[in-house]
Amino acid sequence: MISHLDAGSLEHGGDLAAARRLFPHAPQPFIDLSTGINPHPYPLPSLAANVFAQLPDSAAQFRLCEMAARTYGTPTAAHEVCAPGTQILLPLVAALVPPGRAGVLGPTYSEHARAAALAGHAVMDVGDINELRRVDLAVIVNPNNPDGRVVSRAVLADVAGRLRSRGGWLVVDESFADLTPERGGCALCTELPVAVLRSFSKFYGLAGLRLGFLIAPPEIGGSVAQALGPWAVSGPALAIGCRALNDTTWAKQTRARLKAQGDRLDRVLAQAGFAPVGGTDLFRLVRHPHARDIHDRLAQKRIWSRRFDWADGLLRFGLPPDDAALQRLAAALTTPTTAR
């Protein structure tokens, strides 16, 4: 049974078209705080013209997979499949087992439930991780969106071990794991029925590039790569992804920068009366008895936050891109606004 993880829902952060439609009189442009995307994207390198003019090079794809294996801690490039974003991989990993029972540890990103339902599974939104040991396909977002919950590698291994005895699979969505790479579970893919999804857009801030990875045993990765077909990832994405994954200095500096910005956001939200619920260094989930009204008030002031139909008292805030945006948020949270 699906509750708030509505398999037909496509409500996500980042939909500024909805913001403009719902609040047509708000001044433009909006400050978008509704996503968990790094507001300081990886700097785009200069690329040769042939990267755009020619079909993507299979050797460049292999180099990117090698770099991803080194970054994510898998033994070989054969465990890595690069794709045009992780979203396109969801229905492919949902089909790792024949239609049966799928359990999604929630509340979380609703697209997992939708993809599993489209693959023919009966989808259950579960709040107790022990329930995942009895399904055919288990899905854990780790760290979780929107509350930042983290499931330890030992627990993931235990769940996957139980599923193995039943022919099941565990899918771990690690879209936000670049913030805390030491917690990643990619190494589990070598011994257990585990498939890990890694996003490039969140930490590296290049959502429009459309790049993501599946980490899985080579036989699974090979079948997924065949389903994606040739030239699935663009030449520019291959080149930029390889450069970014190799830039460990940028990654280290960015983690420190995001943490500092998150701390400043915490202070602003606390001063406005929000109670912390969870999050990561790319977003904060907070509670307030008037959260829905505050969401609308902020929208009237060109600030788009993330609210949830399944929890009226919760809001999620991404990181403001600079001090000026943070100050605008602070001012908007403390000043009244006329009704729409």
Contacts in CASP RR format, 6 or more apart in sequence:
PFRMAT RR
TARGET T0000
AUTHOR 0000-0000-0000
METHOD contacts of the structure
MODEL  1
MISHLDAGSLEHGGDLAAARRLFPHAPQPFIDLSTGINPHPYPLPSLAAN
VFAQLPDSAAQFRLCEMAARTYGTPTAAHEVCAPGTQILLPLVAALVPPG
RAGVLGPTYSEHARAAALAGHAVMDVGDINELRRVDLAVIVNPNNPDGRV
VSRAVLADVAGRLRSRGGWLVVDESFADLTPERGGCALCTELPVAVLRSF
SKFYGLAGLRLGFLIAPPEIGGSVAQALGPWAVSGPALAIGCRALNDTTW
AKQTRARLKAQGDRLDRVLAQAGFAPVGGTDLFRLVRHPHARDIHDRLAQ
KRIWSRRFDWADGLLRFGLPPDDAALQRLAAALTTPTTAR
1 123 0 8 1.000
1 124 0 8 1.000
1 125 0 8 1.000
2 113 0 8 1.000
2 117 0 8 1.000
2 123 0 8 1.000
2 124 0 8 1.000
2 125 0 8 1.000
3 125 0 8 1.000
3 310 0 8 1.000
4 107 0 8 1.000
4 110 0 8 1.000
4 125 0 8 1.000
4 308 0 8 1.000
4 309 0 8 1.000
4 310 0 8 1.000
4 311 0 8 1.000
5 104 0 8 1.000
5 106 0 8 1.000
5 107 0 8 1.000
5 108 0 8 1.000
5 110 0 8 1.000
5 112 0 8 1.000
5 113 0 8 1.000
5 123 0 8 1.000
5 125 0 8 1.000
6 110 0 8 1.000
6 113 0 8 1.000
6 114 0 8 1.000
7 110 0 8 1.000
7 113 0 8 1.000
7 114 0 8 1.000
7 116 0 8 1.000
7 117 0 8 1.000
7 118 0 8 1.000
7 123 0 8 1.000
8 114 0 8 1.000
8 117 0 8 1.000
9 110 0 8 1.000
9 114 0 8 1.000
10 114 0 8 1.000
11 110 0 8 1.000
11 309 0 8 1.000
12 110 0 8 1.000
12 111 0 8 1.000
13 34 0 8 1.000
13 35 0 8 1.000
13 306 0 8 1.000
14 32 0 8 1.000
14 34 0 8 1.000
14 35 0 8 1.000
14 304 0 8 1.000
15 34 0 8 1.000
16 30 0 8 1.000
16 32 0 8 1.000
16 304 0 8 1.000
19 26 0 8 1.000
19 30 0 8 1.000
19 34 0 8 1.000
19 299 0 8 1.000
19 304 0 8 1.000
20 26 0 8 1.000
20 28 0 8 1.000
20 30 0 8 1.000
22 299 0 8 1.000
23 296 0 8 1.000
23 299 0 8 1.000
23 300 0 8 1.000
23 340 0 8 1.000
25 300 0 8 1.000
25 340 0 8 1.000
26 299 0 8 1.000
26 300 0 8 1.000
26 301 0 8 1.000
26 302 0 8 1.000
27 302 0 8 1.000
28 302 0 8 1.000
29 302 0 8 1.000
30 299 0 8 1.000
30 302 0 8 1.000
30 303 0 8 1.000
30 304 0 8 1.000
31 302 0 8 1.000
31 303 0 8 1.000
31 304 0 8 1.000
31 320 0 8 1.000
31 321 0 8 1.000
31 325 0 8 1.000
31 328 0 8 1.000
31 329 0 8 1.000
32 304 0 8 1.000
33 303 0 8 1.000
33 304 0 8 1.000
33 305 0 8 1.000
33 306 0 8 1.000
33 317 0 8 1.000
33 318 0 8 1.000
33 319 0 8 1.000
33 320 0 8 1.000
33 329 0 8 1.000
34 304 0 8 1.000
34 305 0 8 1.000
34 306 0 8 1.000
34 316 0 8 1.000
34 318 0 8 1.000
35 207 0 8 1.000
35 283 0 8 1.000
35 306 0 8 1.000
35 318 0 8 1.000
36 145 0 8 1.000
36 176 0 8 1.000
36 202 0 8 1.000
36 282 0 8 1.000
36 283 0 8 1.000
36 318 0 8 1.000
36 319 0 8 1.000
37 201 0 8 1.000
37 202 0 8 1.000
37 205 0 8 1.000
37 207 0 8 1.000
37 282 0 8 1.000
38 202 0 8 1.000
38 203 0 8 1.000
38 204 0 8 1.000
38 205 0 8 1.000
38 254 0 8 1.000
38 258 0 8 1.000
38 282 0 8 1.000
38 319 0 8 1.000
39 205 0 8 1.000
39 318 0 8 1.000
39 319 0 8 1.000
39 320 0 8 1.000
39 321 0 8 1.000
39 322 0 8 1.000
40 205 0 8 1.000
40 254 0 8 1.000
40 257 0 8 1.000
40 321 0 8 1.000
41 204 0 8 1.000
41 205 0 8 1.000
41 206 0 8 1.000
42 204 0 8 1.000
42 205 0 8 1.000
42 206 0 8 1.000
42 240 0 8 1.000
42 244 0 8 1.000
42 247 0 8 1.000
42 250 0 8 1.000
44 206 0 8 1.000
44 240 0 8 1.000
45 239 0 8 1.000
45 240 0 8 1.000
45 243 0 8 1.000
47 236 0 8 1.000
47 239 0 8 1.000
47 240 0 8 1.000
51 235 0 8 1.000
51 236 0 8 1.000
51 239 0 8 1.000
52 235 0 8 1.000
52 236 0 8 1.000
54 235 0 8 1.000
55 231 0 8 1.000
56 231 0 8 1.000
56 233 0 8 1.000
56 234 0 8 1.000
56 235 0 8 1.000
56 238 0 8 1.000
57 235 0 8 1.000
57 238 0 8 1.000
60 235 0 8 1.000
60 238 0 8 1.000
60 239 0 8 1.000
60 242 0 8 1.000
61 82 0 8 1.000
61 233 0 8 1.000
61 238 0 8 1.000
62 77 0 8 1.000
63 238 0 8 1.000
63 242 0 8 1.000
64 82 0 8 1.000
64 233 0 8 1.000
64 238 0 8 1.000
64 241 0 8 1.000
64 242 0 8 1.000
64 245 0 8 1.000
65 77 0 8 1.000
65 78 0 8 1.000
65 80 0 8 1.000
65 81 0 8 1.000
65 82 0 8 1.000
66 77 0 8 1.000
66 80 0 8 1.000
67 241 0 8 1.000
67 242 0 8 1.000
67 245 0 8 1.000
67 246 0 8 1.000
68 74 0 8 1.000
68 77 0 8 1.000
68 80 0 8 1.000
68 82 0 8 1.000
68 198 0 8 1.000
68 213 0 8 1.000
68 215 0 8 1.000
68 245 0 8 1.000
69 75 0 8 1.000
69 76 0 8 1.000
69 77 0 8 1.000
69 79 0 8 1.000
69 80 0 8 1.000
70 245 0 8 1.000
71 181 0 8 1.000
71 245 0 8 1.000
72 80 0 8 1.000
72 181 0 8 1.000
72 184 0 8 1.000
72 186 0 8 1.000
72 196 0 8 1.000
72 198 0 8 1.000
72 213 0 8 1.000
72 215 0 8 1.000
73 186 0 8 1.000
73 187 0 8 1.000
74 80 0 8 1.000
74 186 0 8 1.000
74 187 0 8 1.000
74 189 0 8 1.000
74 190 0 8 1.000
74 215 0 8 1.000
75 190 0 8 1.000
76 218 0 8 1.000
78 218 0 8 1.000
79 186 0 8 1.000
79 189 0 8 1.000
79 190 0 8 1.000
79 215 0 8 1.000
79 216 0 8 1.000
79 217 0 8 1.000
79 218 0 8 1.000
79 221 0 8 1.000
80 213 0 8 1.000
80 214 0 8 1.000
80 215 0 8 1.000
81 89 0 8 1.000
81 213 0 8 1.000
81 214 0 8 1.000
81 215 0 8 1.000
81 216 0 8 1.000
81 221 0 8 1.000
81 222 0 8 1.000
81 224 0 8 1.000
81 225 0 8 1.000
81 228 0 8 1.000
82 211 0 8 1.000
82 212 0 8 1.000
82 213 0 8 1.000
82 232 0 8 1.000
82 233 0 8 1.000
82 238 0 8 1.000
83 89 0 8 1.000
83 211 0 8 1.000
83 212 0 8 1.000
83 213 0 8 1.000
83 214 0 8 1.000
83 224 0 8 1.000
83 228 0 8 1.000
83 232 0 8 1.000
83 233 0 8 1.000
84 210 0 8 1.000
84 211 0 8 1.000
84 212 0 8 1.000
84 232 0 8 1.000
84 233 0 8 1.000
84 234 0 8 1.000
84 237 0 8 1.000
85 199 0 8 1.000
85 200 0 8 1.000
85 201 0 8 1.000
85 210 0 8 1.000
85 211 0 8 1.000
85 212 0 8 1.000
86 173 0 8 1.000
86 175 0 8 1.000
86 197 0 8 1.000
86 198 0 8 1.000
86 199 0 8 1.000
86 212 0 8 1.000
86 213 0 8 1.000
86 214 0 8 1.000
87 111 0 8 1.000
88 228 0 8 1.000
89 197 0 8 1.000
89 212 0 8 1.000
89 214 0 8 1.000
89 224 0 8 1.000
90 111 0 8 1.000
90 112 0 8 1.000
90 114 0 8 1.000
90 115 0 8 1.000
90 197 0 8 1.000
91 115 0 8 1.000
91 118 0 8 1.000
91 119 0 8 1.000
92 214 0 8 1.000
92 224 0 8 1.000
92 227 0 8 1.000
92 228 0 8 1.000
93 115 0 8 1.000
93 169 0 8 1.000
93 171 0 8 1.000
93 195 0 8 1.000
93 197 0 8 1.000
93 214 0 8 1.000
93 224 0 8 1.000
94 102 0 8 1.000
94 112 0 8 1.000
94 115 0 8 1.000
94 116 0 8 1.000
94 118 0 8 1.000
94 119 0 8 1.000
94 121 0 8 1.000
94 137 0 8 1.000
94 171 0 8 1.000
95 119 0 8 1.000
96 137 0 8 1.000
96 168 0 8 1.000
96 169 0 8 1.000
96 171 0 8 1.000
96 193 0 8 1.000
96 195 0 8 1.000
96 220 0 8 1.000
97 136 0 8 1.000
97 137 0 8 1.000
97 167 0 8 1.000
97 168 0 8 1.000
97 169 0 8 1.000
98 136 0 8 1.000
99 119 0 8 1.000
99 120 0 8 1.000
99 121 0 8 1.000
100 120 0 8 1.000
100 121 0 8 1.000
100 122 0 8 1.000
100 136 0 8 1.000
100 137 0 8 1.000
101 121 0 8 1.000
101 122 0 8 1.000
101 124 0 8 1.000
101 134 0 8 1.000
101 135 0 8 1.000
101 136 0 8 1.000
101 137 0 8 1.000
102 113 0 8 1.000
102 116 0 8 1.000
102 117 0 8 1.000
102 119 0 8 1.000
102 121 0 8 1.000
102 122 0 8 1.000
102 123 0 8 1.000
102 124 0 8 1.000
102 135 0 8 1.000
102 136 0 8 1.000
102 137 0 8 1.000
102 138 0 8 1.000
102 139 0 8 1.000
103 116 0 8 1.000
103 123 0 8 1.000
103 124 0 8 1.000
103 125 0 8 1.000
103 126 0 8 1.000
103 131 0 8 1.000
103 132 0 8 1.000
103 135 0 8 1.000
103 137 0 8 1.000
103 138 0 8 1.000
103 139 0 8 1.000
104 112 0 8 1.000
104 113 0 8 1.000
104 116 0 8 1.000
104 123 0 8 1.000
104 124 0 8 1.000
104 125 0 8 1.000
104 126 0 8 1.000
104 139 0 8 1.000
105 126 0 8 1.000
105 127 0 8 1.000
105 129 0 8 1.000
105 132 0 8 1.000
105 138 0 8 1.000
105 139 0 8 1.000
105 140 0 8 1.000
105 141 0 8 1.000
105 144 0 8 1.000
105 151 0 8 1.000
106 125 0 8 1.000
106 126 0 8 1.000
106 127 0 8 1.000
106 141 0 8 1.000
106 144 0 8 1.000
107 125 0 8 1.000
107 146 0 8 1.000
107 147 0 8 1.000
107 308 0 8 1.000
107 310 0 8 1.000
107 311 0 8 1.000
108 139 0 8 1.000
108 141 0 8 1.000
108 144 0 8 1.000
108 145 0 8 1.000
108 146 0 8 1.000
109 141 0 8 1.000
109 145 0 8 1.000
109 173 0 8 1.000
109 175 0 8 1.000
112 139 0 8 1.000
112 141 0 8 1.000
112 171 0 8 1.000
112 173 0 8 1.000
113 123 0 8 1.000
113 125 0 8 1.000
116 123 0 8 1.000
116 137 0 8 1.000
116 139 0 8 1.000
117 123 0 8 1.000
121 136 0 8 1.000
121 137 0 8 1.000
124 131 0 8 1.000
124 135 0 8 1.000
126 132 0 8 1.000
129 140 0 8 1.000
129 151 0 8 1.000
129 155 0 8 1.000
129 159 0 8 1.000
132 138 0 8 1.000
132 140 0 8 1.000
132 159 0 8 1.000
132 163 0 8 1.000
132 170 0 8 1.000
133 159 0 8 1.000
133 162 0 8 1.000
133 163 0 8 1.000
135 163 0 8 1.000
135 168 0 8 1.000
136 163 0 8 1.000
136 166 0 8 1.000
136 167 0 8 1.000
136 168 0 8 1.000
136 169 0 8 1.000
137 168 0 8 1.000
137 169 0 8 1.000
137 171 0 8 1.000
138 159 0 8 1.000
138 163 0 8 1.000
138 168 0 8 1.000
138 169 0 8 1.000
138 170 0 8 1.000
138 171 0 8 1.000
139 170 0 8 1.000
139 171 0 8 1.000
139 172 0 8 1.000
139 173 0 8 1.000
140 151 0 8 1.000
140 156 0 8 1.000
140 159 0 8 1.000
140 170 0 8 1.000
140 171 0 8 1.000
140 172 0 8 1.000
140 173 0 8 1.000
141 172 0 8 1.000
141 173 0 8 1.000
141 175 0 8 1.000
142 149 0 8 1.000
142 150 0 8 1.000
142 151 0 8 1.000
142 156 0 8 1.000
142 172 0 8 1.000
142 173 0 8 1.000
142 174 0 8 1.000
142 177 0 8 1.000
142 183 0 8 1.000
142 184 0 8 1.000
142 185 0 8 1.000
143 149 0 8 1.000
143 150 0 8 1.000
143 174 0 8 1.000
143 176 0 8 1.000
143 177 0 8 1.000
143 179 0 8 1.000
143 180 0 8 1.000
143 183 0 8 1.000
143 279 0 8 1.000
143 280 0 8 1.000
144 150 0 8 1.000
145 175 0 8 1.000
145 176 0 8 1.000
145 283 0 8 1.000
146 279 0 8 1.000
146 283 0 8 1.000
146 285 0 8 1.000
146 306 0 8 1.000
146 308 0 8 1.000
146 314 0 8 1.000
146 316 0 8 1.000
147 277 0 8 1.000
147 278 0 8 1.000
147 279 0 8 1.000
147 285 0 8 1.000
148 176 0 8 1.000
148 278 0 8 1.000
148 279 0 8 1.000
148 280 0 8 1.000
148 285 0 8 1.000
150 180 0 8 1.000
150 183 0 8 1.000
152 183 0 8 1.000
153 183 0 8 1.000
153 184 0 8 1.000
153 185 0 8 1.000
153 187 0 8 1.000
153 188 0 8 1.000
156 170 0 8 1.000
156 172 0 8 1.000
156 185 0 8 1.000
156 188 0 8 1.000
156 194 0 8 1.000
157 188 0 8 1.000
157 192 0 8 1.000
159 170 0 8 1.000
160 170 0 8 1.000
160 188 0 8 1.000
160 192 0 8 1.000
160 193 0 8 1.000
160 194 0 8 1.000
161 192 0 8 1.000
161 193 0 8 1.000
163 169 0 8 1.000
163 170 0 8 1.000
163 193 0 8 1.000
164 192 0 8 1.000
164 193 0 8 1.000
167 193 0 8 1.000
168 193 0 8 1.000
169 193 0 8 1.000
169 194 0 8 1.000
169 195 0 8 1.000
170 192 0 8 1.000
170 193 0 8 1.000
170 194 0 8 1.000
170 195 0 8 1.000
171 194 0 8 1.000
171 195 0 8 1.000
171 196 0 8 1.000
171 197 0 8 1.000
172 185 0 8 1.000
172 188 0 8 1.000
172 194 0 8 1.000
172 195 0 8 1.000
172 196 0 8 1.000
172 197 0 8 1.000
173 196 0 8 1.000
173 197 0 8 1.000
174 184 0 8 1.000
174 185 0 8 1.000
174 186 0 8 1.000
174 196 0 8 1.000
174 197 0 8 1.000
174 198 0 8 1.000
174 199 0 8 1.000
175 197 0 8 1.000
175 198 0 8 1.000
175 199 0 8 1.000
175 202 0 8 1.000
176 199 0 8 1.000
176 202 0 8 1.000
176 203 0 8 1.000
176 280 0 8 1.000
176 282 0 8 1.000
177 183 0 8 1.000
177 184 0 8 1.000
177 185 0 8 1.000
177 198 0 8 1.000
178 198 0 8 1.000
178 202 0 8 1.000
178 203 0 8 1.000
178 204 0 8 1.000
178 251 0 8 1.000
179 203 0 8 1.000
179 255 0 8 1.000
179 258 0 8 1.000
179 280 0 8 1.000
179 281 0 8 1.000
179 282 0 8 1.000
184 196 0 8 1.000
185 194 0 8 1.000
185 196 0 8 1.000
186 196 0 8 1.000
186 198 0 8 1.000
186 215 0 8 1.000
188 194 0 8 1.000
188 196 0 8 1.000
189 195 0 8 1.000
189 196 0 8 1.000
189 215 0 8 1.000
189 216 0 8 1.000
189 217 0 8 1.000
190 217 0 8 1.000
194 216 0 8 1.000
195 214 0 8 1.000
195 215 0 8 1.000
195 216 0 8 1.000
195 220 0 8 1.000
196 214 0 8 1.000
196 215 0 8 1.000
196 216 0 8 1.000
197 212 0 8 1.000
197 213 0 8 1.000
197 214 0 8 1.000
197 215 0 8 1.000
198 212 0 8 1.000
198 213 0 8 1.000
198 214 0 8 1.000
198 215 0 8 1.000
199 212 0 8 1.000
200 206 0 8 1.000
200 209 0 8 1.000
200 211 0 8 1.000
200 212 0 8 1.000
200 213 0 8 1.000
200 241 0 8 1.000
200 244 0 8 1.000
201 207 0 8 1.000
201 208 0 8 1.000
201 209 0 8 1.000
201 210 0 8 1.000
201 211 0 8 1.000
201 212 0 8 1.000
202 282 0 8 1.000
203 251 0 8 1.000
203 254 0 8 1.000
203 282 0 8 1.000
204 241 0 8 1.000
204 244 0 8 1.000
206 240 0 8 1.000
206 244 0 8 1.000
209 236 0 8 1.000
209 237 0 8 1.000
209 240 0 8 1.000
209 241 0 8 1.000
210 234 0 8 1.000
210 237 0 8 1.000
211 233 0 8 1.000
211 237 0 8 1.000
211 240 0 8 1.000
211 241 0 8 1.000
214 221 0 8 1.000
214 224 0 8 1.000
216 224 0 8 1.000
225 232 0 8 1.000
244 250 0 8 1.000
255 281 0 8 1.000
258 281 0 8 1.000
258 282 0 8 1.000
258 319 0 8 1.000
259 281 0 8 1.000
261 281 0 8 1.000
261 319 0 8 1.000
261 320 0 8 1.000
262 281 0 8 1.000
262 284 0 8 1.000
262 319 0 8 1.000
264 326 0 8 1.000
265 284 0 8 1.000
265 317 0 8 1.000
265 318 0 8 1.000
265 319 0 8 1.000
265 320 0 8 1.000
265 326 0 8 1.000
266 276 0 8 1.000
266 284 0 8 1.000
268 326 0 8 1.000
268 329 0 8 1.000
268 330 0 8 1.000
268 333 0 8 1.000
269 276 0 8 1.000
269 284 0 8 1.000
269 286 0 8 1.000
269 317 0 8 1.000
269 333 0 8 1.000
270 276 0 8 1.000
271 330 0 8 1.000
271 333 0 8 1.000
271 334 0 8 1.000
272 288 0 8 1.000
272 294 0 8 1.000
272 330 0 8 1.000
272 333 0 8 1.000
272 334 0 8 1.000
273 288 0 8 1.000
274 286 0 8 1.000
274 287 0 8 1.000
274 288 0 8 1.000
274 315 0 8 1.000
275 286 0 8 1.000
275 287 0 8 1.000
275 288 0 8 1.000
276 284 0 8 1.000
276 285 0 8 1.000
276 286 0 8 1.000
276 287 0 8 1.000
277 285 0 8 1.000
277 286 0 8 1.000
277 287 0 8 1.000
277 314 0 8 1.000
278 284 0 8 1.000
278 285 0 8 1.000
278 286 0 8 1.000
279 285 0 8 1.000
279 316 0 8 1.000
282 318 0 8 1.000
282 319 0 8 1.000
283 316 0 8 1.000
283 317 0 8 1.000
283 318 0 8 1.000
283 319 0 8 1.000
284 316 0 8 1.000
284 317 0 8 1.000
284 318 0 8 1.000
285 314 0 8 1.000
285 315 0 8 1.000
285 316 0 8 1.000
286 314 0 8 1.000
286 315 0 8 1.000
286 316 0 8 1.000
286 317 0 8 1.000
287 313 0 8 1.000
287 314 0 8 1.000
288 294 0 8 1.000
288 313 0 8 1.000
288 315 0 8 1.000
289 313 0 8 1.000
291 307 0 8 1.000
291 312 0 8 1.000
291 313 0 8 1.000
291 314 0 8 1.000
291 315 0 8 1.000
292 307 0 8 1.000
292 312 0 8 1.000
292 313 0 8 1.000
294 305 0 8 1.000
294 315 0 8 1.000
294 333 0 8 1.000
295 305 0 8 1.000
295 307 0 8 1.000
295 315 0 8 1.000
296 340 0 8 1.000
297 332 0 8 1.000
297 336 0 8 1.000
297 337 0 8 1.000
298 304 0 8 1.000
298 305 0 8 1.000
298 329 0 8 1.000
298 332 0 8 1.000
298 333 0 8 1.000
299 305 0 8 1.000
300 337 0 8 1.000
300 338 0 8 1.000
300 340 0 8 1.000
301 328 0 8 1.000
301 332 0 8 1.000
301 337 0 8 1.000
303 328 0 8 1.000
303 329 0 8 1.000
303 332 0 8 1.000
305 315 0 8 1.000
305 316 0 8 1.000
305 317 0 8 1.000
305 318 0 8 1.000
306 315 0 8 1.000
306 316 0 8 1.000
306 317 0 8 1.000
306 318 0 8 1.000
307 314 0 8 1.000
307 315 0 8 1.000
307 316 0 8 1.000
308 314 0 8 1.000
308 316 0 8 1.000
317 329 0 8 1.000
320 326 0 8 1.000
320 328 0 8 1.000
320 329 0 8 1.000
END
